[in-house]
Amino acid sequence: MDAFSYLSVLLSIVLGLAVTQLLSGFAALVHARRRIALYWPVPVQMAATLLITVQVWWAMFGMRNVSHWTFAGFLIVLGQSIAIYLMAAFITPELGGEGRIDLREAYFRESRWFFGSILAALAISLLKNRIVSGGFQSGADLAGHAAFATVALAGFVSRSDVVHKTIAPLSLLLYALYIALLFVTLPS
């Protein structure tokens, strides 16, 4: 077994937990729909987070050719996976109890943590490329990171309904465009 195959097991588990969090959270929303006051940015952001989780896992295949791994390099890559998991955990509402659930209230209670974890994932992604690959992103990849950071910063700072109702579909659209431009095929 090569180093990447060994190291990618833990990364895949953490990202798999993020996917599980999102999918089980969506199923819980459906099951509890009669007692939920829907706030549509929540399921849209859950879909966007699922998309970016799968994209990060997909893009990690590009690291299979890294021949020399350091513990610091692995921690950075693991840190990105953890930040992605936290995105999933913070956007997926807790639906325990029997009473009425206001998704808007739940969303804004966790929104700074959610957008903060996006900003952390982006910062770690930039650092990861520098430490593991020896260079920074360029071109469309760097522009995508800048766009995502701008949107996440707006979400972190703002408490406006209008802003968050704009951010949710914009995030999904930006992630889809980013993937369509850069990650249609497995990284070589």
Residue, then its C-alpha position, 0 to 999 in steps of 0.5 A: m500500500d502506498a502512502f497516499s492510499y494509507l493516509s486517504v483512509l482517515l480523510s475519507i472517513v472524516l469526509g464520509l461522516a460529513v456526507t452522512q451528517l448531511l444526508s441523515g440531516f436531510a432525511a430528518l428534515v423530511h421526517a419532521r416536516r410537520r413540525i418545522a417552520l422551513y427556512w429554505p436557505v438551510p436545505v440549499q446550504m446543506a446541498a451546497t455543503l454536500l457538493i463541496t464535500v464530494q468535490v474536496w474528496w474528488a480533488m484529493f485524488g490529485m495528491r496520490n502522486v505526492s511522494h514525500w509526506t510529512f506529519a505537518g502536511f498530513l495534518i493540514v490535509l486532515g484539517q481541511s477534512i475536519a473543517i468540511y465536516l464542521m461545515a456539515a455539522f453546523i448547517t445541519p439542524e438538530l431536530g430533537g424534542e417534540g416541539r415546533i422547530d424554527l429553522r430560521e432561528a436554528y440557522f442564525r444561531e449556528s451561522r457564524w460557526f458555519f461560515g467560520s468553518i467555510l473560511a477555515a476550510l478555505a484558508i487551510s486549502l490555500l495552506k495545504n497547496r503550499i505545504v503539500s504541493g509547494g505552491f499556491q493556487s492560481g487562475a480560476d482556482l484562486a479566483g474560486h477561493a476568493a469568491f467563496a471567501t467573499v460570500a462566506l465573510a458576508g454570511f459570517v458578518s451579516r444577520s440580514d435575511v436578504v443577504h442569507k437568502t442571496i448567499a444560499p443559492l449563490s453558494l450552490l451556483l458558485y460551487a457548481l461553476y467551480i467544479a464544472l470549470l476545474f474538476v470535471t475529470l479526476p485530477s492528474 
